[in-house]
Amino acid sequence: MFDRISFDPMIMGGRACIRGMRIPVSVIVSQIAHGASTDEVLAEYPDLEAEDVQQALEYAAWLTREEVRSA
């Protein structure tokens, strides 16, 4: 489902990162949340691809989804 998101205890302490690089998903999502465009993020991190940014946002949305629980 999230083939561009990796978790490696040897990289950034196991935080969700993009494709094994030292670029945490949280950094990308934070930049977008504070008004950066995808193009601006890509310019700041030249190793990223547009699909990485998109999947970081999808992953963040997946983490925050609300589940209806029956009583």
Biopython code that builds the backbone (N, CA, C, O; Angstrom):
import numpy as np
from Bio.PDB.StructureBuilder import StructureBuilder

atoms = [
    (1, "MET", "N", (0.823, -1.194, 0.000)),
    (1, "MET", "CA", (0.000, 0.000, 0.000)),
    (1, "MET", "C", (0.872, 1.265, 0.000)),
    (1, "MET", "O", (0.600, 2.210, -0.740)),
    (2, "PHE", "N", (1.907, 1.274, 0.825)),
    (2, "PHE", "CA", (2.812, 2.425, 0.896)),
    (2, "PHE", "C", (4.222, 1.960, 0.550)),
    (2, "PHE", "O", (5.070, 1.802, 1.428)),
    (3, "ASP", "N", (4.454, 1.748, -0.715)),
    (3, "ASP", "CA", (5.733, 1.186, -1.139)),
    (3, "ASP", "C", (6.881, 2.180, -1.128)),
    (3, "ASP", "O", (8.031, 1.785, -1.321)),
    (4, "ARG", "N", (6.603, 3.453, -0.910)),
    (4, "ARG", "CA", (7.659, 4.465, -0.840)),
    (4, "ARG", "C", (7.980, 4.852, 0.602)),
    (4, "ARG", "O", (8.886, 5.653, 0.834)),
    (5, "ILE", "N", (7.263, 4.306, 1.559)),
    (5, "ILE", "CA", (7.482, 4.594, 2.973)),
    (5, "ILE", "C", (8.258, 3.428, 3.568)),
    (5, "ILE", "O", (7.885, 2.266, 3.406)),
    (6, "SER", "N", (9.354, 3.763, 4.266)),
    (6, "SER", "CA", (10.166, 2.703, 4.862)),
    (6, "SER", "C", (10.380, 2.972, 6.348)),
    (6, "SER", "O", (10.339, 4.111, 6.814)),
    (7, "PHE", "N", (10.605, 1.894, 7.063)),
    (7, "PHE", "CA", (10.876, 1.935, 8.496)),
    (7, "PHE", "C", (12.129, 1.100, 8.730)),
    (7, "PHE", "O", (12.116, -0.115, 8.532)),
    (8, "ASP", "N", (13.193, 1.741, 9.145)),
    (8, "ASP", "CA", (14.450, 1.045, 9.388)),
    (8, "ASP", "C", (15.029, 1.579, 10.688)),
    (8, "ASP", "O", (15.320, 2.770, 10.794)),
    (9, "PRO", "N", (15.198, 0.709, 11.677)),
    (9, "PRO", "CA", (15.709, 1.187, 12.962)),
    (9, "PRO", "C", (17.084, 1.849, 12.858)),
    (9, "PRO", "O", (17.479, 2.592, 13.757)),
    (10, "MET", "N", (17.805, 1.591, 11.786)),
    (10, "MET", "CA", (19.132, 2.181, 11.595)),
    (10, "MET", "C", (19.073, 3.547, 10.885)),
    (10, "MET", "O", (20.086, 4.236, 10.767)),
    (11, "ILE", "N", (17.889, 3.920, 10.422)),
    (11, "ILE", "CA", (17.719, 5.199, 9.731)),
    (11, "ILE", "C", (16.685, 6.021, 10.488)),
    (11, "ILE", "O", (15.519, 5.639, 10.586)),
    (12, "MET", "N", (17.123, 7.138, 11.014)),
    (12, "MET", "CA", (16.238, 8.061, 11.736)),
    (12, "MET", "C", (15.483, 7.368, 12.876)),
    (12, "MET", "O", (14.348, 7.735, 13.182)),
    (13, "GLY", "N", (16.102, 6.384, 13.492)),
    (13, "GLY", "CA", (15.498, 5.710, 14.636)),
    (13, "GLY", "C", (14.234, 4.946, 14.312)),
    (13, "GLY", "O", (13.416, 4.698, 15.198)),
    (14, "GLY", "N", (14.060, 4.569, 13.056)),
    (14, "GLY", "CA", (12.886, 3.797, 12.665)),
    (14, "GLY", "C", (11.674, 4.636, 12.301)),
    (14, "GLY", "O", (10.598, 4.094, 12.050)),
    (15, "ARG", "N", (11.835, 5.955, 12.269)),
    (15, "ARG", "CA", (10.719, 6.815, 11.865)),
    (15, "ARG", "C", (10.349, 6.535, 10.414)),
    (15, "ARG", "O", (11.173, 6.061, 9.632)),
    (16, "ALA", "N", (9.114, 6.829, 10.068)),
    (16, "ALA", "CA", (8.663, 6.668, 8.680)),
    (16, "ALA", "C", (9.455, 7.612, 7.797)),
    (16, "ALA", "O", (9.431, 8.827, 7.993)),
    (17, "CYS", "N", (10.161, 7.045, 6.820)),
    (17, "CYS", "CA", (10.993, 7.821, 5.898)),
    (17, "CYS", "C", (10.626, 7.469, 4.463)),
    (17, "CYS", "O", (9.900, 6.509, 4.203)),
    (18, "ILE", "N", (11.135, 8.252, 3.561)),
    (18, "ILE", "CA", (10.893, 8.019, 2.144)),
    (18, "ILE", "C", (12.006, 7.149, 1.566)),
    (18, "ILE", "O", (13.178, 7.522, 1.589)),
    (19, "ARG", "N", (11.626, 6.004, 1.055)),
    (19, "ARG", "CA", (12.498, 5.080, 0.324)),
    (19, "ARG", "C", (13.868, 4.869, 0.967)),
    (19, "ARG", "O", (14.879, 4.844, 0.266)),
    (20, "GLY", "N", (13.911, 4.720, 2.273)),
    (20, "GLY", "CA", (15.157, 4.421, 2.957)),
    (20, "GLY", "C", (16.109, 5.600, 3.084)),
    (20, "GLY", "O", (17.236, 5.441, 3.554)),
    (21, "MET", "N", (15.665, 6.778, 2.669)),
    (21, "MET", "CA", (16.501, 7.974, 2.788)),
    (21, "MET", "C", (16.275, 8.605, 4.159)),
    (21, "MET", "O", (15.337, 8.244, 4.870)),
    (22, "ARG", "N", (17.112, 9.520, 4.513)),
    (22, "ARG", "CA", (16.982, 10.232, 5.782)),
    (22, "ARG", "C", (16.053, 11.437, 5.624)),
    (22, "ARG", "O", (16.357, 12.542, 6.074)),
    (23, "ILE", "N", (14.934, 11.200, 4.984)),
    (23, "ILE", "CA", (13.916, 12.238, 4.807)),
    (23, "ILE", "C", (12.628, 11.705, 5.429)),
    (23, "ILE", "O", (11.917, 10.915, 4.808)),
    (24, "PRO", "N", (12.327, 12.137, 6.656)),
    (24, "PRO", "CA", (11.125, 11.641, 7.326)),
    (24, "PRO", "C", (9.839, 12.138, 6.660)),
    (24, "PRO", "O", (9.769, 13.258, 6.153)),
    (25, "VAL", "N", (8.851, 11.289, 6.678)),
    (25, "VAL", "CA", (7.525, 11.651, 6.174)),
    (25, "VAL", "C", (7.031, 12.899, 6.898)),
    (25, "VAL", "O", (6.424, 13.776, 6.282)),
    (26, "SER", "N", (7.286, 12.983, 8.198)),
    (26, "SER", "CA", (6.799, 14.113, 8.995)),
    (26, "SER", "C", (7.334, 15.452, 8.495)),
    (26, "SER", "O", (6.633, 16.460, 8.575)),
    (27, "VAL", "N", (8.548, 15.479, 7.987)),
    (27, "VAL", "CA", (9.127, 16.721, 7.469)),
    (27, "VAL", "C", (8.376, 17.169, 6.218)),
    (27, "VAL", "O", (8.066, 18.349, 6.056)),
    (28, "ILE", "N", (8.092, 16.222, 5.347)),
    (28, "ILE", "CA", (7.368, 16.546, 4.116)),
    (28, "ILE", "C", (5.961, 17.041, 4.432)),
    (28, "ILE", "O", (5.521, 18.066, 3.912)),
    (29, "VAL", "N", (5.269, 16.308, 5.283)),
    (29, "VAL", "CA", (3.894, 16.672, 5.629)),
    (29, "VAL", "C", (3.868, 18.039, 6.321)),
    (29, "VAL", "O", (2.986, 18.856, 6.055)),
    (30, "SER", "N", (4.820, 18.279, 7.193)),
    (30, "SER", "CA", (4.890, 19.564, 7.888)),
    (30, "SER", "C", (5.100, 20.715, 6.921)),
    (30, "SER", "O", (4.467, 21.763, 7.056)),
    (31, "GLN", "N", (5.975, 20.532, 5.955)),
    (31, "GLN", "CA", (6.215, 21.593, 4.985)),
    (31, "GLN", "C", (4.967, 21.894, 4.164)),
    (31, "GLN", "O", (4.638, 23.056, 3.927)),
    (32, "ILE", "N", (4.281, 20.858, 3.738)),
    (32, "ILE", "CA", (3.036, 21.053, 2.977)),
    (32, "ILE", "C", (1.989, 21.731, 3.858)),
    (32, "ILE", "O", (1.286, 22.635, 3.406)),
    (33, "ALA", "N", (1.884, 21.297, 5.113)),
    (33, "ALA", "CA", (0.904, 21.875, 6.037)),
    (33, "ALA", "C", (1.168, 23.359, 6.299)),
    (33, "ALA", "O", (0.243, 24.120, 6.582)),
    (34, "HIS", "N", (2.431, 23.761, 6.201)),
    (34, "HIS", "CA", (2.779, 25.160, 6.433)),
    (34, "HIS", "C", (2.831, 25.976, 5.150)),
    (34, "HIS", "O", (3.370, 27.083, 5.131)),
    (35, "GLY", "N", (2.269, 25.426, 4.080)),
    (35, "GLY", "CA", (2.082, 26.210, 2.867)),
    (35, "GLY", "C", (3.044, 25.956, 1.722)),
    (35, "GLY", "O", (2.905, 26.568, 0.663)),
    (36, "ALA", "N", (4.018, 25.068, 1.901)),
    (36, "ALA", "CA", (4.934, 24.781, 0.798)),
    (36, "ALA", "C", (4.203, 23.994, -0.289)),
    (36, "ALA", "O", (3.333, 23.175, 0.004)),
    (37, "SER", "N", (4.556, 24.244, -1.510)),
    (37, "SER", "CA", (3.995, 23.474, -2.622)),
    (37, "SER", "C", (4.836, 22.215, -2.820)),
    (37, "SER", "O", (5.947, 22.109, -2.301)),
    (38, "THR", "N", (4.303, 21.284, -3.561)),
    (38, "THR", "CA", (5.071, 20.084, -3.896)),
    (38, "THR", "C", (6.359, 20.474, -4.608)),
    (38, "THR", "O", (7.415, 19.908, -4.327)),
    (39, "ASP", "N", (6.285, 21.426, -5.517)),
    (39, "ASP", "CA", (7.483, 21.861, -6.244)),
    (39, "ASP", "C", (8.531, 22.441, -5.302)),
    (39, "ASP", "O", (9.726, 22.226, -5.505)),
    (40, "GLU", "N", (8.108, 23.166, -4.283)),
    (40, "GLU", "CA", (9.052, 23.729, -3.315)),
    (40, "GLU", "C", (9.724, 22.624, -2.500)),
    (40, "GLU", "O", (10.926, 22.682, -2.240)),
    (41, "VAL", "N", (8.951, 21.626, -2.101)),
    (41, "VAL", "CA", (9.518, 20.500, -1.356)),
    (41, "VAL", "C", (10.514, 19.755, -2.237)),
    (41, "VAL", "O", (11.601, 19.396, -1.782)),
    (42, "LEU", "N", (10.152, 19.527, -3.478)),
    (42, "LEU", "CA", (11.047, 18.824, -4.404)),
    (42, "LEU", "C", (12.328, 19.617, -4.650)),
    (42, "LEU", "O", (13.397, 19.029, -4.816)),
    (43, "ALA", "N", (12.231, 20.935, -4.675)),
    (43, "ALA", "CA", (13.423, 21.764, -4.869)),
    (43, "ALA", "C", (14.346, 21.692, -3.658)),
    (43, "ALA", "O", (15.569, 21.719, -3.797)),
    (44, "GLU", "N", (13.758, 21.600, -2.480)),
    (44, "GLU", "CA", (14.562, 21.527, -1.254)),
    (44, "GLU", "C", (15.204, 20.152, -1.065)),
    (44, "GLU", "O", (16.281, 20.035, -0.481)),
    (45, "TYR", "N", (14.531, 19.115, -1.566)),
    (45, "TYR", "CA", (15.024, 17.739, -1.446)),
    (45, "TYR", "C", (15.100, 17.129, -2.847)),
    (45, "TYR", "O", (14.170, 16.438, -3.264)),
    (46, "PRO", "N", (16.180, 17.370, -3.572)),
    (46, "PRO", "CA", (16.268, 16.938, -4.973)),
    (46, "PRO", "C", (16.197, 15.427, -5.184)),
    (46, "PRO", "O", (15.932, 14.977, -6.299)),
    (47, "ASP", "N", (16.429, 14.637, -4.134)),
    (47, "ASP", "CA", (16.327, 13.181, -4.276)),
    (47, "ASP", "C", (14.887, 12.684, -4.252)),
    (47, "ASP", "O", (14.613, 11.533, -4.591)),
    (48, "LEU", "N", (13.971, 13.559, -3.849)),
    (48, "LEU", "CA", (12.556, 13.173, -3.814)),
    (48, "LEU", "C", (11.931, 13.241, -5.197)),
    (48, "LEU", "O", (12.401, 13.950, -6.087)),
    (49, "GLU", "N", (10.862, 12.483, -5.345)),
    (49, "GLU", "CA", (10.032, 12.521, -6.555)),
    (49, "GLU", "C", (8.635, 12.945, -6.141)),
    (49, "GLU", "O", (8.265, 12.810, -4.975)),
    (50, "ALA", "N", (7.865, 13.453, -7.075)),
    (50, "ALA", "CA", (6.505, 13.905, -6.774)),
    (50, "ALA", "C", (5.685, 12.791, -6.127)),
    (50, "ALA", "O", (4.860, 13.060, -5.255)),
    (51, "GLU", "N", (5.900, 11.556, -6.540)),
    (51, "GLU", "CA", (5.171, 10.426, -5.978)),
    (51, "GLU", "C", (5.512, 10.224, -4.506)),
    (51, "GLU", "O", (4.675, 9.744, -3.741)),
    (52, "ASP", "N", (6.733, 10.583, -4.095)),
    (52, "ASP", "CA", (7.121, 10.483, -2.689)),
    (52, "ASP", "C", (6.300, 11.447, -1.841)),
    (52, "ASP", "O", (5.809, 11.085, -0.772)),
    (53, "VAL", "N", (6.157, 12.666, -2.323)),
    (53, "VAL", "CA", (5.387, 13.674, -1.597)),
    (53, "VAL", "C", (3.924, 13.237, -1.501)),
    (53, "VAL", "O", (3.312, 13.331, -0.437)),
    (54, "GLN", "N", (3.377, 12.766, -2.602)),
    (54, "GLN", "CA", (1.988, 12.323, -2.620)),
    (54, "GLN", "C", (1.781, 11.178, -1.630)),
    (54, "GLN", "O", (0.803, 11.167, -0.882)),
    (55, "GLN", "N", (2.694, 10.226, -1.629)),
    (55, "GLN", "CA", (2.519, 9.086, -0.742)),
    (55, "GLN", "C", (2.717, 9.484, 0.726)),
    (55, "GLN", "O", (2.085, 8.906, 1.609)),
    (56, "ALA", "N", (3.576, 10.449, 0.990)),
    (56, "ALA", "CA", (3.731, 10.949, 2.359)),
    (56, "ALA", "C", (2.409, 11.534, 2.856)),
    (56, "ALA", "O", (2.011, 11.297, 3.997)),
    (57, "LEU", "N", (1.742, 12.285, 2.010)),
    (57, "LEU", "CA", (0.445, 12.854, 2.378)),
    (57, "LEU", "C", (-0.610, 11.769, 2.554)),
    (57, "LEU", "O", (-1.413, 11.828, 3.485)),
    (58, "GLU", "N", (-0.611, 10.786, 1.671)),
    (58, "GLU", "CA", (-1.566, 9.683, 1.787)),
    (58, "GLU", "C", (-1.328, 8.901, 3.078)),
    (58, "GLU", "O", (-2.279, 8.499, 3.749)),
    (59, "TYR", "N", (-0.058, 8.688, 3.421)),
    (59, "TYR", "CA", (0.283, 7.968, 4.643)),
    (59, "TYR", "C", (-0.187, 8.751, 5.873)),
    (59, "TYR", "O", (-0.743, 8.168, 6.804)),
    (60, "ALA", "N", (0.032, 10.055, 5.878)),
    (60, "ALA", "CA", (-0.418, 10.891, 6.989)),
    (60, "ALA", "C", (-1.936, 10.848, 7.114)),
    (60, "ALA", "O", (-2.467, 10.767, 8.221)),
    (61, "ALA", "N", (-2.624, 10.901, 6.001)),
    (61, "ALA", "CA", (-4.087, 10.822, 6.026)),
    (61, "ALA", "C", (-4.540, 9.468, 6.556)),
    (61, "ALA", "O", (-5.503, 9.386, 7.319)),
    (62, "TRP", "N", (-3.850, 8.411, 6.157)),
    (62, "TRP", "CA", (-4.186, 7.067, 6.625)),
    (62, "TRP", "C", (-4.001, 6.969, 8.142)),
    (62, "TRP", "O", (-4.816, 6.357, 8.833)),
    (63, "LEU", "N", (-2.939, 7.569, 8.647)),
    (63, "LEU", "CA", (-2.680, 7.522, 10.087)),
    (63, "LEU", "C", (-3.750, 8.259, 10.898)),
    (63, "LEU", "O", (-4.031, 7.892, 12.039)),
    (64, "THR", "N", (-4.333, 9.278, 10.317)),
    (64, "THR", "CA", (-5.276, 10.089, 11.062)),
    (64, "THR", "C", (-6.740, 9.738, 10.812)),
    (64, "THR", "O", (-7.638, 10.421, 11.303)),
    (65, "ARG", "N", (-6.973, 8.698, 10.065)),
    (65, "ARG", "CA", (-8.366, 8.349, 9.748)),
    (65, "ARG", "C", (-9.108, 8.002, 11.040)),
    (65, "ARG", "O", (-8.542, 7.454, 11.986)),
    (66, "GLU", "N", (-10.356, 8.334, 11.039)),
    (66, "GLU", "CA", (-11.192, 8.042, 12.184)),
    (66, "GLU", "C", (-11.951, 6.754, 11.912)),
    (66, "GLU", "O", (-12.497, 6.548, 10.828)),
    (67, "GLU", "N", (-11.971, 5.915, 12.897)),
    (67, "GLU", "CA", (-12.709, 4.665, 12.779)),
    (67, "GLU", "C", (-13.928, 4.747, 13.677)),
    (67, "GLU", "O", (-13.851, 5.164, 14.832)),
    (68, "VAL", "N", (-15.042, 4.341, 13.121)),
    (68, "VAL", "CA", (-16.272, 4.305, 13.896)),
    (68, "VAL", "C", (-16.263, 3.034, 14.728)),
    (68, "VAL", "O", (-16.081, 1.933, 14.210)),
    (69, "ARG", "N", (-16.459, 3.205, 16.006)),
    (69, "ARG", "CA", (-16.477, 2.037, 16.898)),
    (69, "ARG", "C", (-17.864, 1.895, 17.471)),
    (69, "ARG", "O", (-18.470, 2.870, 17.916)),
    (70, "SER", "N", (-18.356, 0.689, 17.459)),
    (70, "SER", "CA", (-19.690, 0.462, 18.027)),
    (70, "SER", "C", (-19.569, 0.256, 19.526)),
    (70, "SER", "O", (-18.578, -0.280, 20.023)),
    (71, "ALA", "N", (-20.580, 0.685, 20.219)),
    (71, "ALA", "CA", (-20.569, 0.625, 21.695)),
    (71, "ALA", "C", (-20.830, -0.763, 22.203)),
    (71, "ALA", "O", (-20.854, -0.983, 23.415)),
]
sb = StructureBuilder()
sb.init_structure("model")
sb.init_model(0)
sb.init_chain("A")
sb.init_seg("    ")
for serial, (resi, resn, name, xyz) in enumerate(atoms, 1):
    if name == "N":
        sb.init_residue(resn, " ", resi, " ")
    sb.init_atom(name, np.array(xyz, "f"), 0.0, 1.0, " ", f" {name:<3s}", serial, name[0])
structure = sb.get_structure()
